[in-house]
Amino acid sequence: MKIGVITYPGTLDDRDAQRAIRLAGGTPVPLWHADDDLKKVDAVVLPGGFSYGDYLRCGAIAAQAPATKEVIRLAGQGLPVLGICNGFQILVESHLLPGGLIRNEKQHFVCKDQKLRVENNETAWTNMFEKDEEILIPLKNGEGGYIASDETLKMLEAENLITFRYLDGNPNGSLNDIAGLTNKRGNVVGLMPHPEHAVEPGFGPDTKTAMRSGIDGLKFFQSVLQQVVNA
């Protein structure tokens, strides 16, 4: 199964995402922001980084890139799309997911291993998790505070569109402790923490078992492979 990873100017986690896909059993396909040919991939990852230097608003310029416009079109047809950190910001700026992301509540860049609770395990990217499962993956962002209108928040809660919530403290002031979202169809998922940094023993978060042994992020990429196979 081929999973595309789009590189924008300022992207820095594209190689990590490609490695995560490979470890999950998929074939990563590098994609370039200025190219609207997504090479017939089965899914797409918008990785973390600082696309276009985070000018205007994080993800705002990347949302207008030719590759992103093609992602928007194909997402409407059911293509699985995962946005990680800056990728989540791009999804919001592209209106594939609602709300917005602003400067962290305490105005500082946050880098830590973050515990999350799985709220929705019925999406293309979360079906390998258990409902209410607690996972640990790295978080690193300066503008990860999720905001939305009261009406939008009520809709997200009522329609089970929140995929992950922060546990053991809210690192950036996100409303309702929201760490990630999905669209109604379940093919588009965005989150601020970085699953691609928790896919290989020896390089992930510390766990009770051993240092750097956390691999909870691998299930994101295994989930979409299973989704594509069963589609």
Protein Blocks (a to p, Z undefined) as FASTA:
>chain_A
ZZdddddehiaklmmmmmmmmmnopacddddfklcbeghpabdcddedjehhlpaiehkl
mmmpmklmmmmmmmmnopacddehjlmmmmmmnopagcdddddfklpacddddddddfbl
cbfklmmpcehiacddddddfblcccddfklmmmmmmnopafbdceeiafkopahhiabd
cdfkopaccdfbdfklmmbghiaccdfkbghkacklmmmmmmmmmmmmmZZ
